[in-house]
């Protein structure tokens, strides 16, 4: 089986590199490591932080992008989300979903914004006019969005009475939907339901990987929370699951061995962002990769 190189549109770092903290050279070196394992382009994802720190890291990532073609833009996850579904995000940094607040950190290099549609005060229309992908996440509602962030996680779940974010994500055939297939964030039964309900061309695999991924770090601070990795999953002190500790090539291998992977999943992210497919990965029968 052959596919284009993988796009990671939602991850916070790996190999000890944290997009909320790291410098230009560290990010450039990370992109080189990622390309060697089959990841061609990335959207560094900034977790909730102060306006000052987010502005600083946007500048850092933009500078790194001048030295590599592998950075396609920034995914802003946080600031504009619902405290009821905050996950490990620090609510002290949350802001109302207004255009004025977005302008505090606005930059043309922000290509994706995860937000809570039910709290919108005009921001969604503004982002769509600017061509920014708007994704519902860390929320209880839905709305006029382009996609859904890590479906099932940090959102109102499936219900047989009324509506919910997860239910809307499953039944709306026009909406791109992220899913974390690492075997920890979503059960196999929920994955089967997801893959059965969604049109194959609207599924986007993500890792939501943490900076501790593929490193020797067992404890770290992420999103102002202490995170502990036990060799299986990363959680906060309260037990809340943080991001993944696997990158997409490994997640694809996990899904492939369960018979849940479709090569179109890789192509979908290119279509979502109107990026021409690049490179080539050859996958063997065990979903190990060879890169030309």
N, C-alpha and C positions, 0 to 999 in steps of 0.2 A: 504494500500500500504506500502511495506517495501523497504528500500534502505540501502546501506552502509552509514556510516558517510560521511559528506560533506568535500570536499577538497576546500579550498580557495587558488587559485594559483595567485591571483592578488588583493591584498589590502594593504593599507598603515598603517593600525592600526584601533583601535576602543577603546571605553571606555576611551578615553583620552590618549591612548598609541600611540606614533608616532615612527615608526620603524627607522626614520632618526634621532631621538633624544633620545629615551628612553633607560634605562639601563637594565641589565640582569634580575633583579628581577621583574621589571614591565612587561617584555615580558613573563616571565614564568607564572605570575599570569594571564596575558591575555589569554594564551593558555588554562588555566583551565576554565576560563569563557566561552571561545568559545566552548569547548568540552561539557559543560553543555547545550548549545543550538544546538548541533548537528554537530559542525564543528570539525572534527577529526584531520586533518593535514592542515598545512598552509605553504605558501611560502611568508614570509615577503617581501614586495615589496618596494625597495628603489627608491625614486624619485630623480631627478637630484639634485646634490649637488657637493660640492668641492671634489676633489680626497681624501683629508685628512679626511673629514667627512665620506665619503663612506667607506674608509678603516677602520675607527674607528667603524662604525656601523656593518660592516661585522664581525669584531671580537666580538662585543657585541652579535650579533645574534648567532654566532657559540658557544659562551660560554653558552648562554641560551639553545641551542639545546643539550648540554651535560646533562642537567637536566630534559629534557622532550623528549618524542618520537614524539611529535606533530609537530615539525618543520622539514619539508622535504627538505628545501633548500631556497635559496634566488632568488628572481626575481629582476633583475636590469632593471628598466625602466628609461631611461634617459642617459645623457651624449652623447650617440651616436645617437641622433635623429635629425630630420630636423627642422631648425628654422622656416620654413614656416608653420609647423604644431606643434608648440611648446606647444599649450594649455597654462597651467599655469607654465610650466617649465621655469627655468631661463636660457636663452641662453648663459649667460656669462660663464657657466660651461661646455658648449658643447665642445666635442673634435672630431677631424677627426676619421673616422672608420678604424683605423690601429691596427695592432697587438701590436705594441709598446705601444700605448695608453691604450689598454686593459690591458696590463701587469702592468700598474700603479695600478690597483685595482684587478687584477686577483686573484681568489681563487676557490678552488675545490667545495666550498659550493654554488657558483653561479650556478644555474641549468637552469635559463631562462634569456635571454637577449632580451629586446625589442630594436629595432634599425630601422634606415631608410635604406633599401637595396639600394636605388638609390645613396647613398653616400658611399657605401662600397669600401674600399681600401685593401681588403684581409682579413678582420675580420671575415666575415661569414664562409669562409672555415676553418679558425682556430678554431672557436667555434664549428663547427660541428665535426671536428676531435677530439675535447675534449669531445664530447658527450653533449654539452650544447644545450638546445632548443633555436632556433633562431626564434624570432617572429617579423613580420613587424608591426610597429606602429609609430605614430607621423611621418608620411612619406607621400610621393606622389607616390612611386614606389612599386615594388614587388620583386620577386627574388626567390632564392633557400632557402626557409624558411620552418620551421616546423609548424608555426602557425601565427595567426594574432591577434594583441592586440586590445581589445575593438572595434570591428568592427563598422564602420560608424563614430566613434568619433576620431578626430585628425588624419584624413587621407583624401586623395583625394576621393571624393564621386562618386557615380554611374553616368556614362555618357553614352550617346548613340553614341558618337563618340570617338574613341581612347580607351585607357585603363585607369584604375585607380586602386588604392589599394582596395577599397571596391568592385569594380566589379570583380577583380581577386579573392578576398576572396570568393565571392559567387559562382563563376563558377568552382573553383578548388576543386574537390571532395576529393583530397588527403590531404588537409590542414586543420588542426584543427583551429577553429575560436572561439575566445572569444566574448561574448556578455554581455552587462549590461542590465538586464531586469527590472530595477527599475521603469520604467514608466516615467522617466525623461530624461535619456540620449538618448533613442531611442523610437520613436513613436510606437504605436501599429501596424500601417500599415507597418512600416519598419520591426518590429519584425516578422509580419506574412510573409513578403517577405523572410526574413532571414531563418525562420524555414521551409518554403516551398522549398527554393533553396538548402539548405545545407543537406547533408546526416545526419541523426539523430546521427550517431555514431561519427561525427566530430564536434559536438557542445559542447563548454565548457562555462558554466555559470560562471560569475565572479561578484564580487560586486564593485571592485575598491573603496572600502570604505575608507573614510578619518578618521584620528584619532578622529575627533569630533563625529563620529558615536556612538550612545547610550551613550552620555555624556551630561552634562549641558553646554558645551562650545558653545557659539554663534559666537565668533570671535577668530581667531587664525592665526598664520603665518605658511604657508605650502608651500614648494618649493620657499621660499623667497617672497611669495605673501601673502597679507592680504586676508583671506578668511572669508566670512560672511555666516552664516546659518540662514535662515528666517523661519525655521520650515518645509519647503518643499524641498528646494535644497540649495546647497552650491555653492557660486560663488565668483569670485574675484571682486575687486573694479570696473573693467571694464565690469563686467557681464558675464565673461567667466565661464561656468560650470566647477567646479572642480570635484573631485571624488564623489562617492555616499555617502549617509548617511544611508544606509541600508546594512545589511549583508545578505549572501545567503539564510539562512532559511526564512527570510522575503520576499526576492525577489522571491524565489520559491513559497511562498504562493500567491504573487501577480500574478505570471504567471499561477499558478494552477487555481485560480479563474477565469482567462480569458480563460481557456482551452488550454493553450500554453505549459504546462509542460509535459515532458516525463522523467520517472525515469532513463532512459539511460543517461541523461545529467549528472547525478551524477557519474555514472559508467565510463563515458568517461574520466574524469580527471585521474582516477586510471590507465586506459589503456595508456593514453598519457605519463605518467611518469613511467609506468611499476611498479606500486605499488599494492600490494595485497589489495583487499577490506577489510575493517575492521569495526567492530561495526555494529550496526543496528539501524535504525530509523523507527518507525512506524508512518505513516501519517494518520490522520483522514480525513473525507470527506471535511473538511474546510482547509486542509493542515496545521493543527497544528501538533506538533510532540510529540512523546513519545520515549525516549531513554532508551534502556536496559543497 
